[in-house]
């Protein structure tokens, strides 16, 4: 089956398609995709992942379906609530 693995930085984005056997987990697909070769800063065992925008808690046991897109998430620089508060203070 075919799945995609996606990662994005502000300066570069990449979606890699990978053929994997049925029953492959999200973590296995990320490792098989070679995305770490494109973005060496990624640690597949420690990065947050999701499928089409929905976070998966256990990527090492989440089996994928045909056509799924595994998304790798960068850590937030600032909490969204704090960013909103900072913008409101700046406008006042």
DODOLUM-620700 format. One record per residue: x, z, y of N, C-alpha, C in turn; residue number from 1. Coordinates in Angstrom, 3 decimals, decimal comma. Atoms other than C-alpha are relative to their C-alpha. Layout:
<sites>
<site n_xx="X" n_zz="Z" n_yy="Y" ca_xx="X" ca_zz="Z" ca_yy="Y" c_xx="X" c_zz="Z" c_yy="Y" seq="NUM"/>
...
</sites>
This chain:
<sites>
<site n_xx="0,839" n_zz="0,000" n_yy="-1,183" ca_xx="0,000" ca_zz="0,000" ca_yy="0,000" c_xx="0,879" c_zz="0,000" c_yy="1,240" seq="1"/>
<site n_xx="-0,743" n_zz="0,081" n_yy="-1,252" ca_xx="1,072" ca_zz="-0,525" ca_yy="3,585" c_xx="-0,486" c_zz="1,075" c_yy="0,969" seq="2"/>
<site n_xx="0,287" n_zz="-0,978" n_yy="-1,041" ca_xx="1,263" ca_zz="2,214" ca_yy="6,222" c_xx="0,974" c_zz="-0,245" c_yy="1,152" seq="3"/>
<site n_xx="-0,878" n_zz="0,116" n_yy="-1,155" ca_xx="2,843" ca_zz="2,459" ca_yy="9,670" c_xx="0,539" c_zz="1,377" c_yy="0,366" seq="4"/>
<site n_xx="-0,600" n_zz="-1,220" n_yy="-0,531" ca_xx="5,176" ca_zz="5,071" ca_yy="11,120" c_xx="0,332" c_zz="-0,284" c_yy="1,460" seq="5"/>
<site n_xx="-0,155" n_zz="0,242" n_yy="-1,436" ca_xx="5,192" ca_zz="5,411" ca_yy="14,921" c_xx="0,659" c_zz="1,183" c_yy="0,691" seq="6"/>
<site n_xx="-0,635" n_zz="-1,015" n_yy="-0,830" ca_xx="7,355" ca_zz="7,284" ca_yy="17,405" c_xx="0,232" c_zz="-0,611" c_yy="1,368" seq="7"/>
<site n_xx="-0,192" n_zz="0,513" n_yy="-1,353" ca_xx="7,672" ca_zz="6,981" ca_yy="21,166" c_xx="0,734" c_zz="1,013" c_yy="0,863" seq="8"/>
<site n_xx="-0,649" n_zz="-0,742" n_yy="-1,078" ca_xx="9,998" ca_zz="8,209" ca_yy="23,869" c_xx="-0,416" c_zz="-0,698" c_yy="1,286" seq="9"/>
<site n_xx="0,355" n_zz="0,683" n_yy="-1,249" ca_xx="9,460" ca_zz="7,442" ca_yy="27,555" c_xx="0,681" c_zz="-1,364" c_yy="0,159" seq="10"/>
<site n_xx="-0,759" n_zz="1,235" n_yy="-0,184" ca_xx="12,094" ca_zz="4,693" ca_yy="27,333" c_xx="-0,091" c_zz="-0,973" c_yy="-1,170" seq="11"/>
<site n_xx="-0,001" n_zz="0,872" n_yy="1,180" ca_xx="11,458" ca_zz="3,294" ca_yy="23,844" c_xx="-1,094" c_zz="0,433" c_yy="-0,973" seq="12"/>
<site n_xx="1,041" n_zz="-0,258" n_yy="0,999" ca_xx="8,616" ca_zz="3,012" ca_yy="21,328" c_xx="0,256" c_zz="-0,894" c_yy="-1,210" seq="13"/>
<site n_xx="-0,208" n_zz="0,786" n_yy="1,214" ca_xx="8,674" ca_zz="1,831" ca_yy="17,737" c_xx="-1,110" c_zz="0,303" c_yy="-1,002" seq="14"/>
<site n_xx="0,934" n_zz="-0,133" n_yy="1,114" ca_xx="6,065" ca_zz="1,214" ca_yy="15,041" c_xx="0,591" c_zz="-0,808" c_yy="-1,152" seq="15"/>
<site n_xx="-0,580" n_zz="0,658" n_yy="1,166" ca_xx="7,495" ca_zz="0,428" ca_yy="11,628" c_xx="-1,030" c_zz="-0,044" c_yy="-1,121" seq="16"/>
<site n_xx="0,882" n_zz="0,130" n_yy="1,153" ca_xx="5,423" ca_zz="-0,921" ca_yy="8,759" c_xx="0,832" c_zz="0,199" c_yy="-1,261" seq="17"/>
<site n_xx="-0,731" n_zz="-0,282" n_yy="1,224" ca_xx="6,423" ca_zz="0,314" ca_yy="5,332" c_xx="-0,948" c_zz="-0,105" c_yy="-1,193" seq="18"/>
<site n_xx="0,773" n_zz="0,088" n_yy="1,238" ca_xx="5,189" ca_zz="-0,460" ca_yy="1,823" c_xx="0,375" c_zz="1,205" c_yy="-0,866" seq="19"/>
<site n_xx="-0,220" n_zz="-1,204" n_yy="0,804" ca_xx="4,774" ca_zz="2,709" ca_yy="-0,237" c_xx="-0,979" c_zz="0,014" c_yy="-1,164" seq="20"/>
<site n_xx="0,933" n_zz="-0,087" n_yy="1,125" ca_xx="3,193" ca_zz="3,511" ca_yy="-3,606" c_xx="-1,176" c_zz="0,930" c_yy="0,313" seq="21"/>
<site n_xx="1,157" n_zz="-0,892" n_yy="-0,134" ca_xx="-0,237" ca_zz="5,152" ca_yy="-3,880" c_xx="0,461" c_zz="1,442" c_yy="-0,205" seq="22"/>
<site n_xx="-0,324" n_zz="-1,411" n_yy="0,145" ca_xx="-0,042" ca_zz="8,923" ca_yy="-3,476" c_xx="1,177" c_zz="0,452" c_yy="0,844" seq="23"/>
<site n_xx="-1,119" n_zz="-0,369" n_yy="-0,864" ca_xx="2,847" ca_zz="8,834" ca_yy="-0,988" c_xx="-0,484" c_zz="0,943" c_yy="1,093" seq="24"/>
<site n_xx="0,356" n_zz="-0,949" n_yy="-1,064" ca_xx="2,809" ca_zz="11,736" ca_yy="1,462" c_xx="0,501" c_zz="-0,508" c_yy="1,348" seq="25"/>
<site n_xx="-0,424" n_zz="0,380" n_yy="-1,347" ca_xx="3,237" ca_zz="11,452" ca_yy="5,220" c_xx="1,503" c_zz="0,189" c_yy="0,173" seq="26"/>
<site n_xx="-1,431" n_zz="-0,268" n_yy="-0,116" ca_xx="6,693" ca_zz="13,017" ca_yy="5,034" c_xx="0,824" c_zz="-1,033" c_yy="-0,763" seq="27"/>
<site n_xx="-0,714" n_zz="1,010" n_yy="0,785" ca_xx="7,799" ca_zz="10,616" ca_yy="2,289" c_xx="-0,010" c_zz="-1,353" c_yy="0,703" seq="28"/>
<site n_xx="0,096" n_zz="1,277" n_yy="-0,709" ca_xx="6,575" ca_zz="7,630" ca_yy="4,317" c_xx="0,934" c_zz="-0,033" c_yy="1,201" seq="29"/>
<site n_xx="-0,901" n_zz="-0,069" n_yy="-1,154" ca_xx="8,497" ca_zz="8,779" ca_yy="7,385" c_xx="1,441" c_zz="-0,196" c_yy="-0,458" seq="30"/>
<site n_xx="-1,369" n_zz="0,129" n_yy="0,501" ca_xx="11,688" ca_zz="9,128" ca_yy="5,361" c_xx="0,281" c_zz="-1,413" c_yy="-0,520" seq="31"/>
<site n_xx="-0,175" n_zz="1,347" n_yy="0,544" ca_xx="11,147" ca_zz="5,745" ca_yy="3,665" c_xx="0,022" c_zz="-1,074" c_yy="1,087" seq="32"/>
<site n_xx="0,131" n_zz="1,011" n_yy="-1,049" ca_xx="10,450" ca_zz="3,955" ca_yy="6,963" c_xx="1,311" c_zz="-0,348" c_yy="0,686" seq="33"/>
<site n_xx="-1,249" n_zz="0,236" n_yy="-0,716" ca_xx="13,963" ca_zz="4,291" ca_yy="8,366" c_xx="-0,093" c_zz="0,278" c_yy="1,490" seq="34"/>
<site n_xx="0,177" n_zz="-0,299" n_yy="-1,421" ca_xx="12,648" ca_zz="5,541" ca_yy="11,708" c_xx="1,136" c_zz="0,877" c_yy="0,533" seq="35"/>
<site n_xx="-1,117" n_zz="-0,864" n_yy="-0,408" ca_xx="15,505" ca_zz="8,076" ca_yy="11,761" c_xx="1,215" c_zz="-0,835" c_yy="0,396" seq="36"/>
<site n_xx="-1,094" n_zz="0,891" n_yy="-0,387" ca_xx="17,936" ca_zz="5,151" ca_yy="11,991" c_xx="-0,188" c_zz="-0,511" c_yy="1,434" seq="37"/>
<site n_xx="0,316" n_zz="0,478" n_yy="-1,347" ca_xx="16,172" ca_zz="3,997" ca_yy="15,174" c_xx="0,068" c_zz="1,156" c_yy="1,003" seq="38"/>
<site n_xx="0,016" n_zz="-1,191" n_yy="-0,851" ca_xx="15,735" ca_zz="7,516" ca_yy="16,619" c_xx="0,720" c_zz="1,140" c_yy="-0,723" seq="39"/>
<site n_xx="-0,758" n_zz="-1,002" n_yy="0,755" ca_xx="18,532" ca_zz="9,755" ca_yy="15,275" c_xx="-0,367" c_zz="1,444" c_yy="0,337" seq="40"/>
<site n_xx="0,370" n_zz="-1,370" n_yy="-0,386" ca_xx="17,142" ca_zz="12,795" ca_yy="17,126" c_xx="-1,155" c_zz="0,563" c_yy="-0,826" seq="41"/>
<site n_xx="1,133" n_zz="-0,441" n_yy="0,819" ca_xx="14,186" ca_zz="12,954" ca_yy="14,709" c_xx="0,490" c_zz="0,747" c_yy="-1,230" seq="42"/>
<site n_xx="-0,211" n_zz="-0,727" n_yy="1,253" ca_xx="14,283" ca_zz="15,576" ca_yy="11,980" c_xx="-1,335" c_zz="-0,034" c_yy="-0,746" seq="43"/>
<site n_xx="1,292" n_zz="0,163" n_yy="0,663" ca_xx="11,489" ca_zz="14,506" ca_yy="9,589" c_xx="-0,564" c_zz="1,285" c_yy="-0,603" seq="44"/>
<site n_xx="0,466" n_zz="-1,241" n_yy="0,616" ca_xx="11,340" ca_zz="17,938" ca_yy="7,965" c_xx="-0,513" c_zz="1,008" c_yy="1,016" seq="45"/>
<site n_xx="0,329" n_zz="-0,998" n_yy="-1,018" ca_xx="10,729" ca_zz="19,688" ca_yy="11,293" c_xx="-0,878" c_zz="-0,538" c_yy="1,134" seq="46"/>
<site n_xx="0,757" n_zz="0,587" n_yy="-1,104" ca_xx="8,723" ca_zz="17,291" ca_yy="13,498" c_xx="-1,511" c_zz="0,052" c_yy="-0,299" seq="47"/>
<site n_xx="1,455" n_zz="0,028" n_yy="0,165" ca_xx="4,953" ca_zz="17,486" ca_yy="14,090" c_xx="-0,450" c_zz="-1,432" c_yy="-0,249" seq="48"/>
<site n_xx="0,509" n_zz="1,325" n_yy="0,360" ca_xx="2,993" ca_zz="14,583" ca_yy="12,596" c_xx="-1,514" c_zz="-0,018" c_yy="0,068" seq="49"/>
<site n_xx="1,443" n_zz="0,182" n_yy="0,026" ca_xx="-0,490" ca_zz="13,174" ca_yy="12,750" c_xx="-0,343" c_zz="-1,371" c_yy="-0,550" seq="50"/>
<site n_xx="0,524" n_zz="1,287" n_yy="0,443" ca_xx="-2,627" ca_zz="10,340" ca_yy="11,442" c_xx="-1,031" c_zz="-0,428" c_yy="1,035" seq="51"/>
<site n_xx="0,900" n_zz="0,516" n_yy="-1,037" ca_xx="-4,280" ca_zz="8,301" ca_yy="14,209" c_xx="-0,440" c_zz="1,095" c_yy="0,966" seq="52"/>
<site n_xx="0,285" n_zz="-0,998" n_yy="-1,028" ca_xx="-4,049" ca_zz="11,200" ca_yy="16,683" c_xx="-0,501" c_zz="1,338" c_yy="-0,497" seq="53"/>
<site n_xx="0,445" n_zz="-1,283" n_yy="0,552" ca_xx="-5,181" ca_zz="13,979" ca_yy="14,335" c_xx="1,177" c_zz="0,660" c_yy="-0,705" seq="54"/>
<site n_xx="-1,164" n_zz="-0,713" n_yy="0,536" ca_xx="-2,471" ca_zz="16,532" ca_yy="13,572" c_xx="-0,229" c_zz="0,353" c_yy="-1,464" seq="55"/>
<site n_xx="0,052" n_zz="-0,439" n_yy="1,394" ca_xx="-1,705" ca_zz="17,147" ca_yy="9,921" c_xx="0,905" c_zz="1,220" c_yy="-0,141" seq="56"/>
<site n_xx="-0,707" n_zz="-1,281" n_yy="0,106" ca_xx="-0,632" ca_zz="20,686" ca_yy="9,056" c_xx="1,128" c_zz="-0,043" c_yy="-1,022" seq="57"/>
<site n_xx="-1,000" n_zz="0,041" n_yy="1,072" ca_xx="1,282" ca_zz="19,897" ca_yy="5,846" c_xx="0,341" c_zz="-1,444" c_yy="-0,346" seq="58"/>
<site n_xx="-0,336" n_zz="1,407" n_yy="0,272" ca_xx="2,837" ca_zz="16,426" ca_yy="6,020" c_xx="0,659" c_zz="-0,224" c_yy="-1,355" seq="59"/>
<site n_xx="-0,652" n_zz="0,155" n_yy="1,297" ca_xx="4,743" ca_zz="17,104" ca_yy="2,799" c_xx="-0,991" c_zz="-0,049" c_yy="-1,157" seq="60"/>
<site n_xx="1,002" n_zz="0,071" n_yy="1,070" ca_xx="1,469" ca_zz="17,287" ca_yy="0,842" c_xx="-1,215" c_zz="-0,852" c_yy="0,388" seq="61"/>
<site n_xx="1,125" n_zz="0,835" n_yy="-0,454" ca_xx="-0,860" ca_zz="14,998" ca_yy="2,872" c_xx="0,177" c_zz="-1,428" c_yy="-0,520" seq="62"/>
<site n_xx="-0,074" n_zz="1,357" n_yy="0,570" ca_xx="-1,421" ca_zz="11,838" ca_yy="0,796" c_xx="-0,588" c_zz="-1,017" c_yy="0,973" seq="63"/>
<site n_xx="0,427" n_zz="1,051" n_yy="-0,928" ca_xx="-1,779" ca_zz="8,645" ca_yy="2,808" c_xx="-0,955" c_zz="-0,979" c_yy="-0,663" seq="64"/>
<site n_xx="0,888" n_zz="1,076" n_yy="0,431" ca_xx="-4,377" ca_zz="5,889" ca_yy="2,551" c_xx="0,518" c_zz="-1,315" c_yy="0,558" seq="65"/>
<site n_xx="-0,354" n_zz="1,346" n_yy="-0,466" ca_xx="-3,926" ca_zz="2,141" ca_yy="2,974" c_xx="-0,301" c_zz="-0,120" c_yy="1,491" seq="66"/>
<site n_xx="0,196" n_zz="0,262" n_yy="-1,418" ca_xx="-3,438" ca_zz="1,274" ca_yy="6,659" c_xx="0,174" c_zz="1,196" c_yy="0,923" seq="67"/>
<site n_xx="-0,213" n_zz="-1,169" n_yy="-0,856" ca_xx="-2,758" ca_zz="4,819" ca_yy="7,903" c_xx="1,208" c_zz="-0,218" c_yy="0,904" seq="68"/>
<site n_xx="-1,143" n_zz="0,010" n_yy="-0,910" ca_xx="-0,459" ca_zz="5,218" ca_yy="10,900" c_xx="0,459" c_zz="1,445" c_yy="0,174" seq="69"/>
<site n_xx="-0,575" n_zz="-1,334" n_yy="-0,153" ca_xx="1,766" ca_zz="8,296" ca_yy="10,751" c_xx="0,686" c_zz="0,038" c_yy="1,362" seq="70"/>
<site n_xx="-0,569" n_zz="-0,129" n_yy="-1,335" ca_xx="2,582" ca_zz="9,380" ca_yy="14,293" c_xx="0,871" c_zz="1,252" c_yy="0,052" seq="71"/>
<site n_xx="-0,921" n_zz="-1,114" n_yy="-0,163" ca_xx="5,551" ca_zz="11,601" ca_yy="15,079" c_xx="-0,088" c_zz="0,469" c_yy="1,443" seq="72"/>
<site n_xx="0,237" n_zz="-0,546" n_yy="-1,333" ca_xx="5,064" ca_zz="13,912" ca_yy="18,051" c_xx="1,214" c_zz="0,743" c_yy="0,541" seq="73"/>
<site n_xx="-1,067" n_zz="-0,717" n_yy="-0,690" ca_xx="7,703" ca_zz="15,041" ca_yy="20,528" c_xx="-0,547" c_zz="1,345" c_yy="0,472" seq="74"/>
<site n_xx="0,484" n_zz="-1,278" n_yy="-0,533" ca_xx="7,531" ca_zz="18,671" ca_yy="21,665" c_xx="-0,383" c_zz="-0,155" c_yy="1,472" seq="75"/>
<site n_xx="0,425" n_zz="0,044" n_yy="-1,396" ca_xx="5,756" ca_zz="19,250" ca_yy="24,956" c_xx="1,074" c_zz="0,601" c_yy="0,887" seq="76"/>
<site n_xx="-0,962" n_zz="-0,522" n_yy="-0,966" ca_xx="8,000" ca_zz="19,758" ca_yy="27,978" c_xx="-0,607" c_zz="1,185" c_yy="0,742" seq="77"/>
<site n_xx="0,712" n_zz="-1,059" n_yy="-0,706" ca_xx="5,392" ca_zz="21,888" ca_yy="29,739" c_xx="-1,412" c_zz="0,079" c_yy="-0,561" seq="78"/>
<site n_xx="1,365" n_zz="-0,205" n_yy="0,467" ca_xx="2,084" ca_zz="23,359" ca_yy="28,655" c_xx="-0,964" c_zz="-0,750" c_yy="0,919" seq="79"/>
<site n_xx="0,917" n_zz="0,777" n_yy="-0,842" ca_xx="-0,748" ca_zz="21,068" ca_yy="29,888" c_xx="-0,773" c_zz="0,862" c_yy="1,007" seq="80"/>
<site n_xx="0,715" n_zz="-0,883" n_yy="-0,940" ca_xx="-2,601" ca_zz="24,024" ca_yy="31,447" c_xx="0,903" c_zz="0,381" c_yy="1,169" seq="81"/>
<site n_xx="-0,941" n_zz="-0,351" n_yy="-1,064" ca_xx="0,498" ca_zz="25,028" ca_yy="33,392" c_xx="0,248" c_zz="-1,192" c_yy="0,915" seq="82"/>
<site n_xx="-0,199" n_zz="1,204" n_yy="-0,809" ca_xx="1,047" ca_zz="21,438" ca_yy="34,553" c_xx="-1,173" c_zz="-0,221" c_yy="0,946" seq="83"/>
<site n_xx="1,190" n_zz="0,147" n_yy="-0,834" ca_xx="-2,533" ca_zz="21,265" ca_yy="35,834" c_xx="0,001" c_zz="1,032" c_yy="1,119" seq="84"/>
<site n_xx="-0,068" n_zz="-1,061" n_yy="-0,985" ca_xx="-2,095" ca_zz="24,603" ca_yy="37,624" c_xx="1,046" c_zz="-0,330" c_yy="1,077" seq="85"/>
<site n_xx="-1,032" n_zz="0,382" n_yy="-0,953" ca_xx="1,132" ca_zz="23,366" ca_yy="39,227" c_xx="-0,476" c_zz="-1,100" c_yy="0,929" seq="86"/>
<site n_xx="0,533" n_zz="1,087" n_yy="-0,830" ca_xx="-0,601" ca_zz="20,181" ca_yy="40,463" c_xx="-1,022" c_zz="0,537" c_yy="0,996" seq="87"/>
<site n_xx="1,015" n_zz="-0,574" n_yy="-0,898" ca_xx="-3,480" ca_zz="22,216" ca_yy="41,936" c_xx="0,655" c_zz="0,778" c_yy="1,119" seq="88"/>
<site n_xx="-0,714" n_zz="-0,765" n_yy="-1,045" ca_xx="-1,046" ca_zz="24,504" ca_yy="43,786" c_xx="0,661" c_zz="-0,930" c_yy="0,999" seq="89"/>
<site n_xx="-0,682" n_zz="0,954" n_yy="-0,871" ca_xx="0,815" ca_zz="21,487" ca_yy="45,158" c_xx="-0,973" c_zz="-0,639" c_yy="0,989" seq="90"/>
<site n_xx="1,004" n_zz="0,626" n_yy="-0,874" ca_xx="-2,410" ca_zz="19,962" ca_yy="46,576" c_xx="-0,508" c_zz="0,969" c_yy="1,064" seq="91"/>
<site n_xx="0,550" n_zz="-1,005" n_yy="-0,932" ca_xx="-3,481" ca_zz="23,230" ca_yy="48,257" c_xx="0,905" c_zz="0,272" c_yy="1,163" seq="92"/>
</sites>
